[in-house]
């Protein structure tokens, strides 16, 4: 197995209890201190990026799942000031934040962390997040949200790349809109759509598309979705690649990891899961591969049907190596306990990975000079 460049990132817990909808998982509220410490630890172990989601209303239930959330851009601005290498990606809810304001926020964070900031475009699938503020345009939005997102990104690119926008579209009209200073370097865009329309949007307007595939310990399960992304990127003649999302449950042995996974599933918060399912069902035209559709399928339901890698440190290292050799740009990791999980990744998993040999060597070189 030859080493190839595949970035490793962390999907930080900006919402309470992270990404597992269970009363048997670690229970905690999101704080700046927690997320700062997670990103600093990720940076210490050579992670290339950290991404924070945006969630404006949680799912409730006995765990009050995601009822407590920080705000993505201000959180990343704080973290930018205390980090030095890792790339930071904040998420914008495009129905809430105008693109001209987001462009200015991006420029501000770039001035704190030059060349280390990116934007994740969130079109929105949970209507209740926006209805509570009177900002939901109606369920018809499901049919045109990527058209809206396309115009949004065009305004962003105008302002961040040239400092001015005169864009005239169906949803946005800019009249000699000025924004200076511009970011120090090109700000990259991330998207998350997995439907054909979502993938088309990503390949035409983003630099990365983060994807999920169903299954446990199945790195090649992303091939069908990723092949579609690769083909669409070729047609668009753009360098767009996948960031693959995985939940890591790792212990000393396979048996211990599987026992933990069973414990977590035994504590599933059915009320919160039912809320998410009900919200997802409002989009009656869901594609089989769409992000919201996954909420309805119920597989791996405690982690929103995200991919999982469950096993010993050695097994997880091998699975990550196998995934890293796919034609993707990066892997974004979720942990049940983020501090313990990243520490275990850095000390027990990454040193076993053939695709991270250079990273481990560089970290060793850095520590030897301290």
Residue, then its C-alpha position, 0 to 999 in steps of 0.5 A: x500500500x503506497x502513501x497518498x495525500x488524504x487529509x484527516x479532519x474532525x467534525x467538532x461537537x458544536x451541539x450537545x452530546x456530539x453526534x450520537x443520539x443516545x442516553x448511554x453515550x457521554x453527555x455534555x454541553x457544547x462550550x468554547x473550551x471543549x471545542x478549542x481543546x479538541x481542535x488543539x489536540x487534533x492539530x497536535x496529531x497532524x489533523x489537516x482540518x476541523x469543521x463545525x456544523x450549524x444547527x438552529x434547533x435540536x431534536x429534543x427527546x430525553x437527551x435534549x439532542x442538539x437543543x444546545x448549540x454554539x454558532x459556527x463562525x464565532x466559534x471558529x474565530x475564537x479557535x483560529x486565534x489559538x491554533x497555528x496550522x489546522x484549517x478551520x471550516x465554518x458552516x453558513x445557514x444560507x437562509x439566515x446569513x446573507x452572502x455579503x455578511x458571510x464573505x465579510x466574516x470569512x475575511x475577518x477570520x482569514x485575517x486571524x488565521x491567514x489561508x486557514x479558513x473555509x466555508x461549508x454551505x448548508x442549504x437546510x433540510x429541517x424546516x423547524x429550524x427556520x420556521x421558529x424565526x419566520x425564515x422558512x420560505x415554505x416546503x417549495x424551497x426543497x425544490x429550488x434550494x440548490x438554485x438558491x445556493x448557486x446564486x449565494x455562492x456566486x455572490x460569495x465568490x464575487x466578493x471574496x475574489x474581487x471585492x465587488x459584486x453586481x450579481x443579478x439573479x432570481x434570489x439575490x440582487x447586488x448593486x455595486x456591493x463592495x467588500x474590502x479587504x479581501x481574504x489573503x488567499x482563495x477561501x475554499x467551499x465545502x458542500x454536503x449534497x448527495x442527491x444528483x442535484x446536490x452533487x452537481x452543485x458541489x462539482x460546479x461550485x465547491x472544492x469539497x463534497x462531504x459524503x456518507x455511505x451506509x454500513x459498518x466497517x465497509x470503506x468501499x461502501x462509498x464507491x457508488x456515491x464517490x464514483x458519481x462525484x468523480x464523474x460529475x467533477x470530470x464533466x465540470x472540469x473542476x478539481x472537486x473531491x470527497x470528504x468522507x464522514x465516519x464515526x469511530x468507535x475504537x477500543x483495545x479489542x474488537x469485542x470491547x468496541x462492539x460491546x460499546x456500540x451495543x450499549x450506545x444503541x441500547x440507549x437510543x433516544x427514540x423521541x429525538x430520532x422520531x423528531x428528525x424523521x418527521x422533519x426529513x419526511x416533509x421533503x416528499x421528493x427525497x432522493x435515495x442518497x440525499x442527506x435527509x433521506x438517511x434520517x428515514x431509513x433507520x440504519x445506524x439510527x443513533x448516529x444519523x445513519x453515518x458510516x461507522x468504523x468499530x473495532x480494535x485500534x489495529x482494525x480501525x487503522x487498517x480500515x482507514x488505510x483502505x478508505x484513504x486509498x480510494x479516490x477521495x480528498x479527505x476523511x472527516x472523523x467523529x468520536x464518541x468521546x472526542x478528547x479520548x478518541x483523538x488521543x487514541x487516534x494520535x497514539x494508537x491508530x495513526x502510528x499503525x496507518x501506512x497512509x499516515x507514515x509521513x505525518x507520523x514522521x513529521x510529528x516525531x521530528x517536531x517533538x524531537x526539536x522541542 
